[in-house]
């Protein structure tokens, strides 16, 4: 078994967890009637995505941390931080992203996202890589962008609680404790492709605790969510079985793996100008995106691999 297979396996499992965040609501829900003060905590949280998008554009800052434990590759952590701008009406945005991975090192990227397509390239290079996520989600709204993160709130449970106020970038906002129900998220979004990996990940995930910070206009200023998935649950997915094959080492790795993802994203500078553009097709590549290849560790001594014991 090669390290490449193990790495693809780990990537596929992490992709299942990330796939949960690729959900958007086609059309979404109503912004809610009545004054902001009259609405329940649940109504405030559920309406916040539409009210945030109504601003037209904004800047964003995000942080996502993946932690994986319990498989033959060893424990690993990958943290991505970035910032940029997004046009909610035009469904296009851009930004810069830095990922620090305990196994693979540091990667600086530029990104552009529009509809179901993500463009990314290593900082300082000329070629873009294009990834189309239409096989995971079926939506014209867009995903892998700041807009789709908002739609995690479509799955918020009924027990939303106001827990006080906080300061976000100099503004006083109201803080709510939330829990996202994966089944409600899938039902409310209505965009999960049947039989796909995102559907498998939602089926395997438990309730997702978090917090949402909402300003006086009902807009999301910060959203924090934690997602946890057990590999044993994902192993039951026929889609993942088909992707990873019947190799016993891969199956064992999958069954023992546990993955946690912490998401934090802030929205600010509403109305900021957005200049994002889809890259010139002549500068775009497709196929596997492998920016970390130069950083891969020497696995020749790993048991079960060529040259190992």
Backbone torsions as a table, in degrees:
resi	resn	phi	psi	omega
1	UNK	NA	132.5	-175.9
2	UNK	-91.0	159.4	175.8
3	UNK	-62.4	-32.7	179.7
4	UNK	-59.4	-39.6	178.0
5	UNK	-65.8	-43.9	178.3
6	UNK	-60.9	-44.3	-179.3
7	UNK	-64.6	-41.5	177.8
8	UNK	-63.7	-36.2	179.1
9	UNK	-64.2	-47.7	179.4
10	UNK	-61.9	-40.8	179.2
11	UNK	-63.7	-40.7	-179.6
12	UNK	-63.3	-41.4	-179.5
13	UNK	-66.8	-45.8	176.8
14	UNK	-60.7	-36.0	178.7
15	UNK	-63.2	-33.2	176.5
16	UNK	-61.6	-44.7	-179.8
17	UNK	-66.8	-45.6	179.1
18	UNK	-61.7	-30.2	-178.6
19	UNK	-60.2	-27.8	177.8
20	UNK	-59.9	-35.1	-177.4
21	UNK	-83.7	3.2	179.0
22	UNK	-92.9	21.3	-175.9
23	UNK	-95.3	137.0	172.1
24	UNK	-136.8	157.5	-178.9
25	UNK	-100.2	121.2	177.9
26	UNK	-70.7	104.2	-179.2
27	UNK	92.5	-37.7	177.4
28	UNK	72.1	-171.8	-179.6
29	UNK	-98.7	178.2	177.8
30	UNK	-73.4	150.3	-179.7
31	UNK	-70.8	-14.3	176.4
32	UNK	98.2	137.1	-179.3
33	UNK	-91.2	170.5	178.5
34	UNK	79.2	171.5	-178.9
35	UNK	-73.1	160.4	-179.5
36	UNK	-58.9	-39.7	-176.5
37	UNK	-69.0	-23.7	-175.9
38	UNK	-85.2	-14.5	-175.3
39	UNK	-81.7	152.9	177.0
40	UNK	-72.2	165.4	178.2
41	UNK	-59.2	-40.9	177.9
42	UNK	-61.2	-45.8	-179.2
43	UNK	-62.2	-39.2	178.7
44	UNK	-61.1	-48.8	-178.4
45	UNK	-65.0	-41.1	-175.8
46	UNK	-71.4	-32.5	-178.5
47	UNK	-85.0	-17.5	-173.1
48	UNK	-56.5	-37.5	179.0
49	UNK	-58.6	-44.7	-179.0
50	UNK	-66.5	-40.5	-179.7
51	UNK	-67.8	-32.2	176.8
52	UNK	-67.9	-45.9	179.9
53	UNK	-64.7	-28.2	-178.8
54	UNK	-62.8	-17.4	177.0
55	UNK	-69.3	-16.3	176.8
56	UNK	92.8	-56.0	179.4
57	UNK	-145.8	165.4	172.6
58	UNK	-165.0	169.0	165.1
59	UNK	-93.8	162.1	178.7
60	UNK	-144.0	156.4	172.3
61	UNK	-139.8	132.5	-175.0
62	UNK	-133.7	158.3	172.1
63	UNK	-144.8	129.2	177.8
64	UNK	-130.9	129.7	179.3
65	UNK	-123.8	122.0	174.2
66	UNK	-101.5	130.6	174.0
67	UNK	-125.4	123.8	-179.1
68	UNK	-122.3	137.2	-178.9
69	UNK	-139.3	159.8	166.8
70	UNK	88.5	21.2	175.5
71	UNK	-132.6	179.4	-172.7
72	UNK	-69.5	-14.8	177.0
73	UNK	-81.7	-9.0	-178.9
74	UNK	86.5	170.0	179.3
75	UNK	-68.4	144.3	-179.8
76	UNK	-148.5	153.2	177.4
77	UNK	-136.2	136.6	177.2
78	UNK	-132.1	123.0	-179.0
79	UNK	-120.2	126.7	178.1
80	UNK	-114.4	131.7	175.2
81	UNK	-127.6	144.1	-178.9
82	UNK	-165.1	172.3	176.2
83	UNK	-155.4	160.3	-179.4
84	UNK	175.9	-157.8	-179.1
85	UNK	-128.3	156.6	179.1
86	UNK	-145.4	138.1	176.3
87	UNK	-104.3	106.6	-175.3
88	UNK	-69.9	-34.0	178.8
89	UNK	-75.1	-44.1	180.0
90	UNK	-79.6	-11.0	178.0
91	UNK	55.8	48.2	177.9
92	UNK	-147.9	144.2	178.6
93	UNK	-155.3	175.2	178.5
94	UNK	-150.3	175.3	178.4
95	UNK	172.0	-178.3	174.4
96	UNK	-118.6	149.1	-174.4
97	UNK	-141.4	132.8	174.7
98	UNK	-119.5	125.7	179.7
99	UNK	-117.0	128.2	176.6
100	UNK	-115.0	114.8	-177.2
101	UNK	-113.9	131.9	-176.6
102	UNK	-64.8	-23.5	179.4
103	UNK	-96.8	-35.1	-168.2
104	UNK	-109.9	-7.8	177.0
105	UNK	95.5	-154.4	-173.8
106	UNK	-109.3	139.2	179.0
107	UNK	-133.8	124.5	174.1
108	UNK	-104.4	130.4	-176.2
109	UNK	-134.4	158.2	165.3
110	UNK	-109.1	142.7	-178.5
111	UNK	-133.3	148.4	169.9
112	UNK	-134.3	134.9	179.3
113	UNK	-134.1	137.9	177.8
114	UNK	-152.4	131.1	-177.3
115	UNK	51.8	-126.2	-177.1
116	UNK	-94.1	14.4	-171.4
117	UNK	-117.9	134.1	174.4
118	UNK	-114.1	129.9	172.8
119	UNK	-111.0	134.6	178.9
120	UNK	-146.8	149.1	176.0
121	UNK	-150.9	151.0	176.5
122	UNK	-66.1	140.4	178.4
123	UNK	-57.2	133.9	178.9
124	UNK	88.9	-1.1	178.1
125	UNK	-107.1	166.8	-174.9
126	UNK	-101.1	-20.5	-173.6
127	UNK	-96.2	135.0	175.5
128	UNK	-95.9	152.5	172.6
129	UNK	-115.6	134.2	-176.8
130	UNK	-108.4	130.3	174.5
131	UNK	-126.8	126.1	179.0
132	UNK	-103.4	121.6	-176.0
133	UNK	-96.6	17.9	-175.7
134	UNK	-62.4	-24.2	179.0
135	UNK	-74.8	-15.2	178.7
136	UNK	-95.7	-42.0	-178.7
137	UNK	-132.9	152.5	-175.8
138	UNK	-121.2	80.5	-175.5
139	UNK	-148.3	141.7	174.7
140	UNK	-87.2	-3.3	-172.5
141	UNK	-75.8	-35.8	-178.6
142	UNK	118.0	154.8	177.8
143	UNK	-153.7	174.8	-170.7
144	UNK	58.2	36.3	-179.2
145	UNK	-145.1	172.2	-177.0
146	UNK	-62.2	-25.4	-179.4
147	UNK	-69.3	-42.6	-177.1
148	UNK	-70.0	-27.3	177.1
149	UNK	-61.0	-34.7	179.1
150	UNK	-58.4	-34.1	-173.0
151	UNK	-77.2	-1.2	167.0
152	UNK	-58.3	-28.2	-179.3
153	UNK	-70.3	-11.4	175.7
154	UNK	-65.7	-23.0	-178.1
155	UNK	-100.2	15.5	-175.8
156	UNK	-65.5	137.8	178.5
157	UNK	-73.9	169.9	-175.5
158	UNK	-71.4	-19.0	-172.3
159	UNK	-89.4	43.5	175.9
160	UNK	-68.3	135.2	-177.9
161	UNK	-127.8	132.7	171.0
162	UNK	-78.1	127.8	-174.6
163	UNK	-122.9	12.3	176.7
164	UNK	131.5	-164.5	179.9
165	UNK	-117.5	164.3	179.8
166	UNK	-153.0	167.9	177.5
167	UNK	-107.3	123.7	175.4
168	UNK	-123.5	109.2	179.9
169	UNK	52.1	43.3	174.9
170	UNK	87.0	-2.0	-179.9
171	UNK	-110.5	139.3	175.3
172	UNK	-80.6	128.3	-177.9
173	UNK	-131.1	164.5	178.0
174	UNK	-97.0	134.3	-177.0
175	UNK	-103.3	132.8	179.3
176	UNK	-123.4	136.0	172.2
177	UNK	-86.2	132.6	-176.1
178	UNK	-134.3	163.5	169.3
179	UNK	-139.2	130.7	-178.2
180	UNK	-99.7	127.8	179.7
181	UNK	-91.2	114.0	-177.0
182	UNK	-56.0	-39.6	-179.6
183	UNK	-66.6	-43.2	177.7
184	UNK	-64.2	-37.8	178.6
185	UNK	-60.1	-46.1	179.6
186	UNK	-64.7	-42.3	-178.9
187	UNK	-67.1	-41.4	-176.9
188	UNK	-74.5	-34.4	-177.9
189	UNK	-72.2	-40.8	177.8
190	UNK	65.7	19.3	-175.2
191	UNK	-123.8	5.1	-178.2
192	UNK	-75.4	128.9	178.1
193	UNK	-71.6	125.0	-179.2
194	UNK	-58.8	132.8	177.3
195	UNK	79.0	5.0	-178.2
196	UNK	-89.5	174.8	-176.8
197	UNK	-69.2	-32.2	177.7
198	UNK	-63.9	-41.3	177.2
199	UNK	-62.3	-41.3	178.4
200	UNK	-62.9	-40.8	-179.4
201	UNK	-66.5	-40.6	178.2
202	UNK	-64.1	-38.0	179.3
203	UNK	-65.7	-31.7	-176.6
204	UNK	-86.9	-19.1	-174.1
205	UNK	-82.4	150.1	173.2
206	UNK	-95.6	-175.9	176.9
207	UNK	-54.8	142.9	-175.3
208	UNK	-110.4	105.6	179.2
209	UNK	-73.9	154.9	178.2
210	UNK	-176.4	-170.1	177.8
211	UNK	-141.0	147.2	172.0
212	UNK	-129.4	136.1	-178.2
213	UNK	-111.5	120.6	-170.2
214	UNK	-121.1	135.2	179.9
215	UNK	-86.3	-178.2	-174.2
216	UNK	-69.1	-14.3	175.4
217	UNK	-93.3	4.7	178.8
218	UNK	82.7	10.2	-177.4
219	UNK	-91.4	145.9	175.1
220	UNK	-69.9	127.1	174.2
221	UNK	-106.9	-29.8	173.3
222	UNK	-150.9	140.7	176.4
223	UNK	-130.8	127.7	178.6
224	UNK	-125.2	128.4	-178.5
225	UNK	-141.1	141.8	173.5
226	UNK	-116.6	132.5	178.0
227	UNK	-122.6	136.5	178.9
228	UNK	-131.6	135.6	179.0
229	UNK	-137.1	135.7	175.8
230	UNK	-92.9	134.0	-179.6
231	UNK	-60.5	-32.1	-179.7
232	UNK	-60.9	-34.2	177.6
233	UNK	-72.7	-41.6	177.9
234	UNK	-65.2	-30.4	-177.7
235	UNK	-61.7	-22.4	179.6
236	UNK	-77.6	-7.2	-178.1
237	UNK	-77.5	120.0	177.0
238	UNK	-60.0	-32.6	-178.6
239	UNK	-64.2	-42.9	179.9
240	UNK	-72.7	-36.9	176.2
241	UNK	-58.0	-43.9	-179.1
242	UNK	-66.0	-39.0	-178.7
243	UNK	-67.3	-41.8	-172.2
244	UNK	-92.1	-14.8	178.3
245	UNK	80.4	-170.6	-173.2
246	UNK	-102.3	10.8	-179.7
247	UNK	-58.0	122.6	-175.3
248	UNK	-62.3	-32.1	179.1
249	UNK	-66.3	-41.1	179.1
250	UNK	-65.5	-43.2	-179.3
251	UNK	-63.2	-40.0	179.0
252	UNK	-65.7	-42.7	179.1
253	UNK	-60.0	-44.7	-179.5
254	UNK	-62.5	-45.2	-176.3
255	UNK	-63.5	-33.4	-175.5
256	UNK	-91.0	-6.3	-171.9
257	UNK	-83.6	138.5	172.1
258	UNK	-126.1	133.8	-176.9
259	UNK	-126.8	133.5	175.7
260	UNK	-121.5	135.3	175.4
261	UNK	-126.1	125.2	174.9
262	UNK	-107.1	125.4	-178.9
263	UNK	-115.7	133.9	171.6
264	UNK	-138.3	126.7	179.6
265	UNK	-140.2	137.9	178.5
266	UNK	-116.1	147.7	178.0
267	UNK	-122.4	132.1	-175.4
268	UNK	-159.3	176.2	-177.9
269	UNK	49.5	54.1	179.5
270	UNK	-62.3	136.9	-176.5
271	UNK	89.5	2.2	179.8
272	UNK	-62.0	145.9	178.8
273	UNK	-66.6	143.0	178.4
274	UNK	-122.0	125.2	-177.6
275	UNK	-115.6	14.2	-177.2
276	UNK	-60.2	140.9	177.6
277	UNK	-138.5	145.7	174.0
278	UNK	-64.6	132.4	-179.3
279	UNK	-59.2	150.9	174.4
280	UNK	-57.8	127.6	-178.5
281	UNK	-52.5	-29.5	-178.7
282	UNK	-69.2	-12.5	-179.7
283	UNK	-106.8	10.1	-171.7
284	UNK	-112.5	133.9	174.4
285	UNK	-112.7	157.4	173.0
286	UNK	-122.6	-176.0	-177.5
287	UNK	92.3	-171.8	-176.6
288	UNK	-59.6	137.4	176.1
289	UNK	-103.8	110.0	-171.5
290	UNK	-126.5	61.6	-177.7
291	UNK	-68.5	-19.2	-175.9
292	UNK	-90.2	0.2	-172.5
293	UNK	-54.4	-37.8	-178.1
294	UNK	-69.0	-17.0	-176.8
295	UNK	-100.0	-1.0	-175.2
296	UNK	-61.6	136.5	179.5
297	UNK	-72.9	162.7	175.8
298	UNK	-77.0	112.5	-176.8
299	UNK	-105.2	13.6	-172.5
300	UNK	-63.3	-24.6	-179.1
301	UNK	-93.9	4.4	-176.8
302	UNK	-75.5	131.8	179.3
303	UNK	-55.6	134.8	178.2
304	UNK	91.3	-7.9	178.8
305	UNK	-106.8	158.6	178.1
306	UNK	-53.0	127.3	-179.2
307	UNK	88.0	-5.4	-179.6
308	UNK	-86.4	-175.8	-176.8
309	UNK	-97.1	NA	NA
